[in-house]
C-alpha cells in the first residue's frame, strides 16, 4: 500500500510541475468562489485552513479576505502533530521550522469542537471523499478528533476515480 501511495504522490507531483505558480494561483480562484457560495461556508464562524505551499491550491488571498469576518485557524507543525493558532494578520506570522511555511504565533487553539469547517489540502482525492496526503499523517490525526465538516480542496487533475486508503485515513465530507 505504501508503494502504491508513493507512486501516486510522484505522479501528481509531476502533473503539478506542468503549471507555473501563477497558473496555480489562477486555477485556485474558482475553487474559492465555489466554496464561498456554499451555505455551510456562509454560516461557518471558525474555519481551519492552511497557508499554502507553492504546489497547493493558493489560500493566501482567501485567508486575507476572510480573517476579519471569521476566525481563521492555521496549523503549525510541532513534531508529528499540527497545533492550531488563530491567524491575526501578516504581522502575526513567522516561518515554521519544519516546512518553512509561514505559521501564526500566539496561543494554541484547543476548542476543536467549536470548529465549524475544516478546509484541507491533499495530493489526491476521489469520488468517495477519500484523501491522499503527503504521507506523514498530520491531517488524519487532526481530522480524527473533530466532527467538523471536512472539505478537501484541489485542482481538477488531483480528483481521481480511486485513491488508495488505509484504516487511519479520514474521509472528506466534500471535495472542491
KOLFI-493582 format. One line per field, with one value per residue: residue number from 1; residue in three letters; x, y, z of N, C-alpha, C in turn. Coordinates in steps of 0.001 Angstrom, whole numbers. Layout:
<atoms>
n = (NUM,...) .
res = (ALA,...) .
n.x = (X,...) .
n.y = (Y,...) .
n.z = (Z,...) .
ca.x = (X,...) .
ca.y = (Y,...) .
ca.z = (Z,...) .
c.x = (X,...) .
c.y = (Y,...) .
c.z = (Z,...) .
</atoms>
This chain:
<atoms>
n = (1,2,3,4,5,6,7,8,9,10,11,12,13,14,15,16,17,18,19,20,21,22,23,24,25,26,27,28,29,30,31,32,33,34,35,36,37,38,39,40,41,42,43,44,45,46,47,48,49,50,51,52,53,54,55,56,57,58,59,60,61,62,63,64,65,66,67,68,69,70,71,72,73,74,75,76,77,78,79,80,81,82,83,84,85,86,87,88,89,90,91,92,93,94,95,96,97,98,99,100,101,102,103,104,105,106,107,108,109,110,111,112,113,114,115,116,117,118,119,120,121,122,123,124,125,126,127,128,129,130,131,132,133,134,135,136,137,138,139,140,141,142,143,144,145,146,147,148,149,150,151,152,153,154,155,156,157,158,159,160,161,162,163,164,165,166,167,168,169,170,171,172,173,174,175,176) .
res = (UNK,UNK,UNK,UNK,UNK,UNK,UNK,UNK,UNK,UNK,UNK,UNK,UNK,UNK,UNK,UNK,UNK,UNK,UNK,UNK,UNK,UNK,UNK,UNK,UNK,UNK,UNK,UNK,UNK,UNK,UNK,UNK,UNK,UNK,UNK,UNK,UNK,UNK,UNK,UNK,UNK,UNK,UNK,UNK,UNK,UNK,UNK,UNK,UNK,UNK,UNK,UNK,UNK,UNK,UNK,UNK,UNK,UNK,UNK,UNK,UNK,UNK,UNK,UNK,UNK,UNK,UNK,UNK,UNK,UNK,UNK,UNK,UNK,UNK,UNK,UNK,UNK,UNK,UNK,UNK,UNK,UNK,UNK,UNK,UNK,UNK,UNK,UNK,UNK,UNK,UNK,UNK,UNK,UNK,UNK,UNK,UNK,UNK,UNK,UNK,UNK,UNK,UNK,UNK,UNK,UNK,UNK,UNK,UNK,UNK,UNK,UNK,UNK,UNK,UNK,UNK,UNK,UNK,UNK,UNK,UNK,UNK,UNK,UNK,UNK,UNK,UNK,UNK,UNK,UNK,UNK,UNK,UNK,UNK,UNK,UNK,UNK,UNK,UNK,UNK,UNK,UNK,UNK,UNK,UNK,UNK,UNK,UNK,UNK,UNK,UNK,UNK,UNK,UNK,UNK,UNK,UNK,UNK,UNK,UNK,UNK,UNK,UNK,UNK,UNK,UNK,UNK,UNK,UNK,UNK,UNK,UNK,UNK,UNK,UNK,UNK) .
n.x = (830,1939,3793,2179,818,3008,3853,1611,1674,4025,3294,1256,2772,4435,2486,1710,3982,3729,2446,2769,3513,1885,-147,-1298,-2236,-4241,-5922,-6847,-8718,-11486,-12105,-12314,-14373,-16496,-16544,-17205,-19823,-21295,-23750,-23039,-20484,-20969,-22337,-20437,-18330,-15868,-13033,-10842,-8016,-5228,-1907,-829,1565,3849,2997,355,-3277,-3833,-4047,-3622,-4698,-7427,-7536,-6649,-8750,-10939,-10307,-10958,-13654,-14329,-13181,-10102,-8246,-4942,-2680,217,3270,4376,6609,5351,2780,-11,-511,-2978,-3478,-4763,-5143,-4099,-3465,-795,1343,1406,2682,5249,8150,7811,9381,9541,8621,9231,7050,4889,3644,1179,1862,1417,-1186,-2159,-4954,-7455,-10072,-11448,-13995,-15445,-14857,-16171,-15744,-13429,-10943,-8948,-5751,-4595,-2934,-4245,-7686,-10787,-13935,-15383,-14717,-12303,-8953,-5625,-2782,371,1784,2681,715,-263,-2682,-4652,-4534,-5319,-7872,-9273,-10108,-12279,-15665,-16238,-17272,-15595,-13652,-12042,-9705,-8618,-6861,-8300,-6925,-6173,-8294,-9460,-10579,-10192,-8623,-6053,-6556,-6104,-6901,-6634,-6953,-8732,-11895,-13224,-15966,-16769,-15505,-13793) .
n.y = (-1202,1243,1668,1980,4341,6052,6055,7248,9783,10743,10818,12802,14942,15342,16183,18606,20106,20914,23284,26775,28813,31064,30215,28172,29737,31192,29045,28423,30323,29868,27683,28729,30542,28822,27551,29719,30088,28169,27253,26215,27245,29987,30099,29269,29990,29547,28496,26092,26435,26399,27572,27945,25995,26288,24360,23853,24411,27803,29631,32050,34659,34208,33672,36157,37697,36842,36725,38757,38640,36054,33524,32397,29560,28327,25659,24699,23123,20781,18737,15600,16423,18669,21881,24233,27652,30989,33008,36250,38263,39380,40288,38600,36312,33818,32127,28696,25857,23283,22946,25365,27030,29807,30437,31122,32947,32843,32019,28596,27125,25293,24438,22302,21259,23473,24192,24892,24285,22544,23024,21401,20533,18251,15545,13972,13243,11372,10163,9137,10671,10158,10880,11527,12261,13892,11935,11881,11857,14030,15584,13567,12706,15068,15550,13396,13932,15575,16571,18277,19747,18447,19460,18863,20446,20865,20811,20172,17985,16544,15127,12000,8741,6751,6588,5139,3782,3507,2128,4265,6574,9555,10337,12835,15168,16564,17436,19958) .
n.z = (0,814,-1200,-3458,-2805,-2716,-5409,-6602,-5394,-6550,-9265,-9247,-8340,-10554,-12398,-11230,-11651,-14244,-14286,-13748,-10857,-10918,-12676,-11134,-9078,-10402,-11131,-8655,-7902,-8890,-7268,-4696,-5130,-5565,-3086,-1407,-2140,-892,1488,3984,4248,4438,6866,8662,11383,12662,11106,9885,7964,5685,5240,2137,279,-2508,-4378,-3937,-3785,-3856,-999,302,-435,-2,2752,3728,2842,4418,7184,8967,9272,9948,12216,11528,11522,11505,10825,12711,12528,14831,15759,15228,15023,14394,15522,16302,15531,15773,12929,12701,10967,8788,10298,12422,11710,11291,9996,9818,11434,10297,7502,6404,6044,6398,9624,12131,15145,18699,21078,21459,19820,21226,21307,19740,19214,18585,16022,12916,10239,8261,6047,3908,2462,-98,-1764,-3574,-4348,-4207,-5650,-3540,-1431,-336,680,-192,1464,2184,3436,6059,7951,9372,8970,9073,11753,13046,11896,12850,15428,15587,14825,12820,9648,6885,4282,1337,-784,-4127,-7285,-10571,-11778,-9599,-8735,-8650,-9860,-7992,-4840,-3016,224,3806,7071,8863,7412,6914,5721,3521,3764,1612,-1637,-3290) .
ca.x = (0,2813,4421,1133,629,4233,3805,560,2211,5015,2553,598,3858,4826,1411,1777,5130,3338,1811,3549,2893,811,-1258,-1956,-2947,-5456,-6777,-7376,-9812,-12838,-12307,-12792,-15684,-17449,-16587,-17929,-21244,-21920,-24460,-22268,-19369,-21523,-22732,-19287,-17675,-14485,-12633,-9456,-7469,-3790,-1122,-420,2896,3809,2369,-1012,-4292,-3331,-5006,-3229,-5669,-8691,-7355,-6598,-10087,-11955,-9910,-11567,-15067,-14423,-11965,-9344,-7202,-3916,-1873,1641,3866,5080,6986,4468,1412,-361,-1102,-3768,-3411,-5617,-4475,-4487,-2816,560,2301,1407,3222,6692,8487,7811,10644,9545,8492,9474,5770,4515,2719,863,2384,359,-1734,-2716,-6413,-7712,-11512,-11700,-15436,-16014,-14500,-17316,-15347,-12004,-10590,-7627,-5102,-4331,-2236,-5292,-8992,-11620,-15383,-15930,-14249,-11005,-7893,-4239,-1944,1805,2323,3126,-454,-583,-4099,-5500,-4599,-6110,-9260,-9916,-10547,-13348,-16812,-16440,-17361,-14257,-13691,-10752,-9648,-7531,-7030,-9032,-6097,-5993,-9548,-9296,-11639,-9916,-7431,-5828,-6724,-5869,-7907,-6452,-7219,-10010,-12653,-13766,-17403,-16944,-14274,-13940) .
ca.y = (0,2404,1865,2491,5749,6771,6221,8218,11096,11119,11136,14095,15934,15631,16970,19953,20791,21408,24583,27770,29276,31993,29415,27515,30799,31446,27862,28387,31291,29278,26776,29522,31094,27740,27385,30858,30007,27119,27690,25842,28190,31266,30013,28885,31087,29155,27699,25674,26496,26138,28547,27061,25904,26632,23335,23613,25431,29033,30053,33301,35738,33818,33879,37603,38229,36429,36594,39774,38297,34708,33106,31505,28798,27749,24669,24880,21805,20590,17325,14806,16910,20029,22729,25272,29011,31932,33956,37613,39182,39012,40607,37518,35113,33583,30934,27478,25129,22015,23064,26776,27655,30795,29939,32165,32824,33118,30938,27459,26980,23932,24149,21622,21062,24739,24387,24616,23852,22260,23017,20784,20193,16840,15229,13477,12957,10581,10375,8709,11586,9740,11869,11094,13371,13820,10699,11961,11654,15236,15940,12456,12749,16236,15372,12304,14346,16567,16235,19400,19449,18312,19735,18817,21278,20506,21115,19114,16801,15831,14424,10727,7748,5979,6888,4048,4204,2580,2309,5527,7701,10203,10715,14192,15268,17140,17785,21058) .
ca.z = (0,893,-2515,-4355,-2440,-3107,-6862,-6897,-4994,-7562,-10486,-9041,-8258,-11942,-13002,-10660,-12250,-15566,-14090,-13022,-9614,-11307,-13223,-9997,-8364,-11188,-11017,-7291,-7729,-8962,-6138,-3570,-5493,-5312,-1634,-829,-2486,-86,2688,5170,4408,4888,8277,9489,12103,12930,9946,9731,6610,5697,4473,1050,-316,-3935,-5217,-3463,-4038,-3247,28,966,-679,628,4189,3953,2569,5379,8587,9833,9441,10507,12897,10653,12206,10645,11540,12931,12717,16097,15730,14362,15169,14000,16558,15641,16064,15047,12036,13070,10036,8381,11363,13415,11069,11260,9229,10619,11456,9564,6048,6060,5721,7400,10645,13117,16508,19674,21878,20738,19839,21693,21314,18470,18997,18097,14607,12048,8905,8080,4630,3951,1198,-327,-3002,-4468,-3752,-5110,-5630,-2251,-401,182,526,-69,1913,1884,3975,7451,8804,10137,8903,9532,13219,13423,11451,13590,16762,15493,13983,11898,8215,6323,2846,665,-1986,-5026,-8707,-11285,-12033,-8342,-8468,-9332,-9652,-6776,-4060,-2068,1617,4902,8115,9582,6515,7204,4526,3443,3542,280,-2355,-4250) .
c.x = (875,3444,3417,903,1825,4240,2763,1014,3194,4332,1905,1638,4311,3765,1452,2898,4815,2721,2754,2817,1717,-391,-2018,-2753,-4267,-6436,-7420,-8609,-11198,-13136,-12893,-14115,-16769,-17640,-17425,-19430,-22008,-22554,-23650,-21031,-19882,-21861,-21571,-18630,-16197,-14068,-11145,-9099,-6011,-3119,-426,1058,2731,3078,913,-1977,-3911,-4373,-4761,-4269,-7000,-8629,-7383,-7969,-11040,-11566,-10499,-13046,-15280,-13127,-11290,-8226,-6220,-3097,-409,2214,4670,5412,6134,3029,1246,-992,-1822,-3605,-4269,-4742,-5007,-3814,-1372,1605,2401,2042,4749,6934,8563,9101,10672,9548,8774,8205,5504,3463,2417,1542,1224,-108,-2318,-4228,-6717,-9185,-11943,-13185,-16111,-15719,-15694,-16911,-13847,-11745,-9145,-7072,-4986,-3542,-3268,-6549,-9758,-13101,-16029,-15491,-12927,-9940,-6533,-3420,-496,2488,2784,1952,-858,-2089,-4997,-5626,-5469,-7593,-10005,-10466,-11649,-14473,-17135,-16630,-15950,-14340,-12267,-10787,-8418,-7854,-7722,-8207,-5788,-7234,-9559,-10494,-11451,-8597,-7238,-5909,-6358,-6841,-7796,-6726,-8626,-10642,-13179,-15282,-17698,-15571,-14610,-12625) .
c.y = (1267,2717,2435,3976,6587,7047,7267,9630,11614,11540,12520,15212,16332,16466,18421,20772,21359,22803,25516,28131,30198,31245,28712,28533,31111,30277,27753,29261,30665,28295,27559,30217,30054,27524,28480,30810,28995,27693,27392,26713,29503,31238,29648,30111,30805,28134,27369,25761,26087,27221,27747,27149,26139,25612,23053,24686,26652,29620,31452,34409,35456,34054,35373,38253,37995,36526,37649,39487,36946,34420,32065,30867,28261,26756,25090,23494,21786,19104,16570,15286,18318,20715,23852,26602,29910,32852,35346,38651,38779,39299,39493,36237,35056,32302,29738,26691,23924,22186,24474,27464,28702,30201,31072,31887,33101,31857,29831,27429,25524,23525,23512,21459,22329,25006,23970,23926,23651,22124,22556,20494,18680,16686,14776,13185,12066,10830,9994,9620,11175,10763,11194,12311,13154,12620,10741,11820,12857,15499,14815,12451,13912,16040,14323,12743,15402,16054,17350,18905,19476,18454,19721,19703,20895,20936,19938,17840,16008,15019,13151,9811,7006,6424,5743,4554,3078,2946,3646,6760,8246,10708,12134,14137,15802,17460,18932,21193) .
c.z = (0,-463,-3528,-4086,-2880,-4616,-7265,-6527,-6044,-8870,-10379,-8964,-9663,-12653,-12511,-11296,-13633,-15500,-13336,-11731,-9938,-11886,-12099,-9179,-9077,-11089,-9642,-7123,-7844,-7835,-4971,-3874,-5216,-3814,-981,-1103,-1612,1179,3935,5341,4990,6374,9212,10109,12364,11866,10020,8256,6687,4863,3385,698,-1816,-4808,-4845,-3954,-3206,-2298,572,803,14,2137,4502,3742,3747,6850,9515,10104,10120,11265,12014,11470,11184,11458,11623,13224,14013,16193,14737,14397,14610,15202,15829,16350,15191,14187,12364,12182,9796,9459,12402,12868,11179,10462,10164,10458,10522,8035,5538,5546,6795,8332,11615,14457,17457,20342,21005,20907,20165,21650,19992,18173,18476,16621,13753,10752,8861,6588,4542,2558,1060,-1610,-4034,-3651,-4716,-4858,-4300,-1113,220,-188,693,307,1534,2532,5418,8437,9637,10162,9373,11052,13688,13086,12273,14951,16737,14597,12993,10474,7650,4803,2300,-562,-2810,-6441,-9398,-11460,-10753,-7959,-9307,-9079,-8335,-6150,-3072,-625,2578,6013,8830,8711,6756,5907,4644,3282,2143,-310,-3311,-4994) .
</atoms>
